Amino acid sequence: MLGPPRRRLLRLRNRAHASTVGNSPQGATVGQLTAHDLRLSPSLERAVSTVLTADARRLPLVSSTVDLVVTSPPYWKKRDYGSSNQLGQEATPEAYVAALMDCLAEWRRVLTPTGSVMLNVGDGYSRRSLVGIPARVEAAAVAAGWLVRNRIIWTKSRGVPDPARDRLANRHEYVLHLTRRRYYYDLHGYAEQYGRGTNPGDVWHIEPTRGASAHLAPFPVELARRAIQLACPRRVCTACGSPSQRILGRATELDPARPQARRAMQLAEEAGLSPAHIAAVQATGLSDAGKALRVQTGAGRNSAHVQRLAAEAKTALGGYFREFTMARRVALGWSDCGHYAMRPGRVLDPFAGTGTTGVAAVEQGLEYIGTDLNLEHHVDLAVLSPQLPLFG
C-alpha cells in the first residue's frame, strides 16, 4: 500500500533563473520551471503543488510535463478583472475565440503526448441572440488539430439571477474534452464511482457553489473532481512517460439482481460448466454462435479448443449464454512499464482563480500547477491533505 503523498505549497513568482520560452510571442522572457522544480521523482511520496503568476498563453513550464488541463477561462464580456492581459474582454467573439486558441496552442506544448484538456465554457448574448461561443470554440479547436471527444453538459437548478422576461434563464454550461489521437482515459474508474459500473453519460448535474472567497466566479470542486477522475492518470513513468492504465477483465460472476443473470448462473451450475467454459464464451462472444458464425467477418478465429468449450457452454445455456458475454468488466490491476520510476499525475489550471482544480487534484493525491494573472484569492493548498489513495 502506498503512503499518502506529502504536500507542500511552492509560491513561485518571476524566478531569478529566467530563460526564453521558444514559442512565446516576441521571444518573451519568463521564469522557466525545470524538471527539478516539478520534482520528477521516482518516489510517489512526493507530490508538489505549485502556484505562480503567469499568462495562460505564455506558461513558464517545461514542455510535455502536464497530464491534464482542467480550467474555466473567463467568459466573453461577462466580468472585467482589471488586468491589461486578461482574456474575456475582446471586442468580438471571433477575437475571444482566437485568444482561446492561443491558449490551447500553449497548453498543447506543455501537455504530455497522452494529455488532454477539460475546458469549461459558457455562452452569452449579443444583440439579443446567443453568440454560440462553445460551438465556435469547438470548430476552431478542430481546425487547429484537436479532437472534441465529448461535449459534456453541466446542468444546475440555480444560477445567477436573470432579469430577462422574454426567454428562459440559462441553467447549463459545457465542458469540452479536447484530445489528440492518443490520450489517457479512465472510463472504468469513473463509471464505478458515478455510474454503478455502467457508462453514466455526458450530462453532469452539479449545483454551483459560492465559497467564502471574494472571487466572482468559482466553479464547483465536483466538476474538477470528475474531470480529473476521467482524464488524469494516477501515476506516470518518469523514464518512458507512459501513464499507468487499468487492466480490465470480465467478471465470471453475474449480477444476481437480474433474473436473467440468476437463470444463467443456475444453468451453468447445473451443467457443471468450468471457468474455462465461461472464458471461452466471453472470448467468442456472439460471433461463433448460430448464423453469426457463417456471416460475420472474423468469426472462427479462436482456437479449436476454445470453440469446442464455447459450443458446449452455449448448448447448455441456450440463449442465456449472452448474459456471460455482457458480464461487467472488473479491474485486475495496473499496467507496469517495468521502469519503476513513477511520479503522480500532474494537473494544470492556467486560470486557477480560487484554486478549485487544485483542491480536487490534492484530494486525489495528484500534483497540481495553478497559474493566473491574479492569485489573490487562491486557496492555500498547504493546509490540505489527500483524501483518496493513488490507486482505487
ZIDAHU-V203915 format. One record per residue. N is the residue number from 1. PHI is phi in whole degrees, 0 to 359 (none if undefined). OMEGA is omega as a letter, one per 20 degrees, with the letter a starting at -180 (NA if undefined). D_CENTER is the distance of its C-alpha to the mean C-alpha in Angstrom with 2 decimals. Layout:
# ZIDAHU-V203915
((N & PHI & OMEGA & D_CENTER) (N & PHI & OMEGA & D_CENTER))
This chain:
# ZIDAHU-V203915
((1 & none & a & 24.45) (2 & 282 & r & 22.73) (3 & 288 & a & 23.82) (4 & 293 & r & 21.62) (5 & 296 & r & 20.67) (6 & 277 & a & 23.11) (7 & 248 & r & 21.93) (8 & 225 & r & 23.85) (9 & 262 & r & 23.46) (10 & 251 & r & 24.58) (11 & 261 & a & 25.64) (12 & 248 & r & 26.32) (13 & 226 & r & 28.08) (14 & 52 & a & 29.81) (15 & 301 & a & 30.29) (16 & 292 & a & 33.79) (17 & 274 & a & 32.87) (18 & 292 & r & 31.76) (19 & 215 & a & 31.29) (20 & 269 & r & 30.56) (21 & 276 & a & 27.17) (22 & 301 & a & 28.18) (23 & 258 & r & 26.26) (24 & 278 & a & 26.88) (25 & 301 & r & 29.43) (26 & 55 & r & 33.05) (27 & 60 & a & 32.15) (28 & 303 & r & 31.11) (29 & 260 & a & 31.41) (30 & 223 & r & 28.78) (31 & 293 & a & 28.00) (32 & 251 & r & 26.15) (33 & 279 & a & 23.99) (34 & 270 & r & 24.88) (35 & 301 & r & 23.23) (36 & 295 & r & 25.58) (37 & 301 & a & 24.41) (38 & 273 & r & 20.80) (39 & 54 & r & 22.30) (40 & 285 & a & 21.28) (41 & 258 & r & 23.01) (42 & 292 & a & 23.35) (43 & 276 & r & 23.46) (44 & 276 & a & 20.50) (45 & 269 & a & 22.64) (46 & 231 & r & 22.05) (47 & 240 & a & 18.84) (48 & 250 & r & 19.65) (49 & 257 & a & 18.58) (50 & 237 & r & 19.91) (51 & 232 & a & 20.84) (52 & 209 & r & 22.91) (53 & 279 & a & 24.43) (54 & 194 & r & 23.36) (55 & 277 & a & 22.96) (56 & 298 & r & 19.49) (57 & 267 & a & 21.40) (58 & 216 & a & 23.03) (59 & 274 & r & 20.91) (60 & 278 & a & 23.00) (61 & 234 & r & 20.53) (62 & 292 & r & 21.17) (63 & 298 & r & 19.64) (64 & 58 & r & 16.86) (65 & 237 & a & 15.99) (66 & 244 & a & 12.47) (67 & 267 & a & 9.32) (68 & 203 & r & 6.85) (69 & 256 & r & 8.50) (70 & 237 & a & 8.02) (71 & 202 & r & 11.44) (72 & 228 & a & 14.13) (73 & 296 & r & 17.08) (74 & 305 & a & 20.53) (75 & 285 & a & 21.45) (76 & 292 & r & 24.44) (77 & 58 & r & 27.77) (78 & 266 & a & 26.53) (79 & 222 & r & 27.29) (80 & 259 & a & 29.20) (81 & 271 & r & 28.09) (82 & 78 & r & 31.23) (83 & 249 & a & 29.95) (84 & 292 & a & 31.44) (85 & 260 & a & 28.23) (86 & 293 & r & 25.99) (87 & 259 & r & 23.82) (88 & 120 & a & 24.58) (89 & 249 & r & 28.37) (90 & 296 & a & 28.93) (91 & 292 & a & 31.97) (92 & 226 & r & 30.38) (93 & 301 & r & 27.11) (94 & 299 & r & 27.42) (95 & 292 & r & 27.66) (96 & 297 & r & 24.64) (97 & 296 & r & 22.47) (98 & 299 & r & 24.09) (99 & 295 & r & 23.16) (100 & 297 & r & 19.47) (101 & 294 & r & 19.86) (102 & 298 & r & 21.44) (103 & 298 & a & 18.43) (104 & 298 & r & 16.11) (105 & 297 & r & 18.74) (106 & 290 & r & 18.68) (107 & 293 & r & 14.94) (108 & 302 & a & 15.27) (109 & 297 & a & 17.96) (110 & 275 & r & 16.18) (111 & 285 & r & 13.03) (112 & 291 & a & 13.60) (113 & 302 & r & 14.34) (114 & 256 & a & 11.12) (115 & 280 & a & 9.00) (116 & 211 & a & 7.39) (117 & 234 & r & 7.59) (118 & 252 & a & 6.56) (119 & 246 & r & 10.30) (120 & 275 & a & 12.31) (121 & 230 & r & 15.69) (122 & 240 & a & 18.84) (123 & 253 & r & 22.14) (124 & 201 & a & 25.71) (125 & 246 & r & 29.33) (126 & 215 & a & 31.93) (127 & 55 & r & 35.47) (128 & 72 & a & 34.66) (129 & 238 & r & 32.01) (130 & 302 & a & 28.24) (131 & 282 & a & 27.14) (132 & 82 & a & 24.17) (133 & 302 & a & 21.85) (134 & 303 & r & 18.57) (135 & 295 & r & 20.44) (136 & 295 & r & 21.93) (137 & 295 & r & 18.68) (138 & 302 & a & 17.38) (139 & 298 & a & 20.74) (140 & 292 & r & 20.93) (141 & 295 & r & 17.52) (142 & 298 & r & 18.62) (143 & 297 & r & 21.96) (144 & 272 & r & 20.47) (145 & 102 & r & 18.91) (146 & 274 & r & 15.30) (147 & 256 & r & 14.04) (148 & 268 & a & 12.93) (149 & 281 & r & 10.97) (150 & 209 & r & 10.67) (151 & 248 & a & 12.64) (152 & 280 & r & 11.49) (153 & 261 & r & 14.61) (154 & 265 & a & 14.71) (155 & 256 & r & 18.23) (156 & 209 & a & 20.51) (157 & 273 & r & 24.18) (158 & 217 & a & 25.31) (159 & 191 & r & 24.84) (160 & 296 & r & 27.03) (161 & 307 & a & 30.56) (162 & 243 & a & 31.39) (163 & 282 & a & 35.11) (164 & 298 & r & 35.13) (165 & 249 & a & 37.73) (166 & 235 & r & 37.26) (167 & 200 & a & 33.59) (168 & 281 & r & 30.98) (169 & 291 & a & 28.83) (170 & 283 & r & 25.23) (171 & 229 & r & 22.95) (172 & 208 & r & 19.62) (173 & 224 & a & 17.13) (174 & 238 & r & 14.30) (175 & 238 & a & 10.62) (176 & 267 & r & 10.42) (177 & 262 & a & 7.67) (178 & 254 & a & 9.80) (179 & 225 & r & 10.04) (180 & 260 & a & 13.12) (181 & 297 & r & 14.80) (182 & 253 & r & 13.19) (183 & 204 & r & 9.55) (184 & 283 & r & 7.82) (185 & 203 & a & 6.43) (186 & 246 & a & 7.69) (187 & 295 & a & 9.12) (188 & 297 & r & 12.15) (189 & 298 & r & 11.05) (190 & 294 & a & 9.38) (191 & 294 & r & 12.59) (192 & 297 & a & 14.80) (193 & 277 & a & 13.80) (194 & 243 & a & 13.69) (195 & 228 & a & 15.64) (196 & 54 & r & 18.37) (197 & 92 & r & 17.33) (198 & 244 & a & 17.00) (199 & 300 & a & 14.39) (200 & 279 & r & 14.41) (201 & 91 & a & 13.99) (202 & 254 & r & 12.59) (203 & 242 & r & 14.63) (204 & 251 & r & 13.64) (205 & 263 & a & 16.86) (206 & 225 & r & 16.48) (207 & 287 & r & 19.63) (208 & 293 & r & 19.80) (209 & 237 & r & 20.96) (210 & 226 & a & 23.59) (211 & 277 & a & 24.06) (212 & 283 & a & 27.19) (213 & 294 & r & 26.11) (214 & 277 & r & 28.01) (215 & 299 & a & 24.98) (216 & 282 & a & 25.15) (217 & 220 & r & 21.64) (218 & 287 & r & 19.13) (219 & 256 & a & 16.14) (220 & 295 & r & 15.44) (221 & 300 & a & 13.86) (222 & 299 & r & 12.62) (223 & 296 & r & 10.50) (224 & 295 & a & 8.80) (225 & 300 & a & 8.91) (226 & 293 & r & 7.14) (227 & 300 & a & 4.12) (228 & 292 & r & 4.53) (229 & 303 & a & 5.79) (230 & 287 & a & 3.67) (231 & 233 & r & 2.28) (232 & 245 & r & 5.25) (233 & 294 & r & 8.55) (234 & 291 & a & 11.24) (235 & 211 & a & 13.79) (236 & 223 & r & 14.74) (237 & 287 & r & 18.32) (238 & 278 & r & 20.20) (239 & 273 & a & 22.79) (240 & 245 & r & 21.06) (241 & 81 & a & 17.46) (242 & 282 & r & 16.16) (243 & 281 & r & 13.11) (244 & 290 & a & 14.27) (245 & 247 & r & 13.33) (246 & 293 & r & 14.50) (247 & 264 & a & 17.93) (248 & 248 & r & 18.60) (249 & 218 & r & 22.02) (250 & 267 & r & 23.77) (251 & 290 & r & 25.53) (252 & 275 & r & 29.29) (253 & 274 & r & 29.69) (254 & 263 & r & 29.10) (255 & 282 & a & 28.43) (256 & 291 & r & 31.96) (257 & 287 & a & 31.28) (258 & 265 & a & 31.60) (259 & 303 & a & 35.28) (260 & 296 & r & 34.63) (261 & 292 & r & 32.74) (262 & 299 & r & 35.59) (263 & 295 & r & 38.12) (264 & 298 & r & 36.36) (265 & 294 & r & 36.32) (266 & 298 & r & 39.96) (267 & 297 & r & 41.05) (268 & 296 & r & 39.32) (269 & 292 & a & 41.11) (270 & 297 & a & 44.43) (271 & 276 & a & 44.25) (272 & 67 & a & 43.41) (273 & 291 & a & 40.38) (274 & 269 & r & 38.87) (275 & 304 & r & 35.23) (276 & 293 & r & 36.06) (277 & 297 & a & 37.00) (278 & 295 & r & 33.71) (279 & 298 & r & 31.79) (280 & 293 & r & 33.98) (281 & 300 & a & 33.24) (282 & 291 & r & 29.49) (283 & 289 & a & 30.10) (284 & 274 & r & 32.28) (285 & 61 & a & 30.54) (286 & 272 & a & 32.40) (287 & 290 & a & 33.50) (288 & 259 & a & 36.47) (289 & 237 & r & 37.95) (290 & 56 & a & 40.75) (291 & 298 & a & 40.69) (292 & 300 & a & 37.20) (293 & 298 & a & 38.78) (294 & 271 & a & 41.12) (295 & 248 & a & 38.94) (296 & 273 & r & 35.38) (297 & 294 & r & 34.71) (298 & 95 & r & 33.81) (299 & 296 & r & 35.32) (300 & 85 & a & 37.58) (301 & 277 & r & 35.67) (302 & 289 & a & 35.38) (303 & 296 & a & 38.28) (304 & 299 & r & 41.49) (305 & 296 & r & 41.03) (306 & 296 & a & 37.60) (307 & 295 & r & 38.98) (308 & 294 & r & 42.00) (309 & 298 & r & 40.01) (310 & 296 & r & 37.81) (311 & 295 & r & 40.99) (312 & 298 & a & 42.58) (313 & 294 & a & 39.62) (314 & 291 & r & 39.35) (315 & 294 & a & 43.10) (316 & 288 & a & 42.92) (317 & 269 & a & 39.94) (318 & 63 & a & 40.84) (319 & 293 & a & 38.18) (320 & 288 & r & 36.35) (321 & 300 & a & 35.03) (322 & 299 & r & 32.15) (323 & 301 & a & 30.84) (324 & 283 & r & 30.17) (325 & 286 & a & 28.42) (326 & 255 & a & 25.91) (327 & 302 & a & 25.45) (328 & 294 & r & 22.04) (329 & 279 & r & 19.99) (330 & 233 & r & 19.99) (331 & 279 & r & 18.39) (332 & 262 & a & 21.17) (333 & 160 & a & 19.72) (334 & 233 & r & 17.64) (335 & 294 & a & 18.42) (336 & 220 & a & 20.66) (337 & 282 & r & 21.66) (338 & 92 & a & 24.81) (339 & 272 & r & 24.73) (340 & 56 & r & 24.18) (341 & 229 & a & 22.89) (342 & 242 & r & 19.52) (343 & 234 & r & 17.61) (344 & 294 & r & 14.72) (345 & 301 & a & 11.29) (346 & 235 & a & 11.51) (347 & 247 & r & 9.74) (348 & 243 & r & 11.76) (349 & 238 & a & 12.80) (350 & 281 & r & 15.73) (351 & 236 & a & 16.98) (352 & 295 & r & 16.88) (353 & 57 & a & 19.59) (354 & 275 & r & 20.12) (355 & 92 & a & 17.34) (356 & 304 & r & 15.15) (357 & 298 & r & 11.93) (358 & 298 & r & 14.19) (359 & 300 & a & 15.34) (360 & 295 & a & 12.03) (361 & 293 & r & 11.39) (362 & 298 & r & 15.03) (363 & 305 & a & 14.93) (364 & 265 & r & 12.62) (365 & 73 & a & 14.86) (366 & 249 & r & 12.83) (367 & 278 & a & 14.35) (368 & 225 & r & 14.04) (369 & 237 & r & 15.68) (370 & 242 & r & 16.70) (371 & 232 & r & 19.02) (372 & 193 & r & 21.06) (373 & 286 & a & 24.60) (374 & 220 & a & 25.55) (375 & 255 & a & 24.32) (376 & 302 & a & 27.11) (377 & 257 & a & 25.04) (378 & 291 & r & 22.28) (379 & 295 & r & 22.19) (380 & 276 & a & 23.74) (381 & 287 & a & 21.09) (382 & 295 & a & 23.99) (383 & 271 & a & 24.96) (384 & 264 & r & 21.71) (385 & 230 & r & 21.20) (386 & 299 & r & 18.37) (387 & 254 & a & 18.50) (388 & 236 & r & 16.51) (389 & 290 & r & 17.33) (390 & 293 & a & 15.36) (391 & 232 & a & 15.66) (392 & 239 & NA & 15.72))
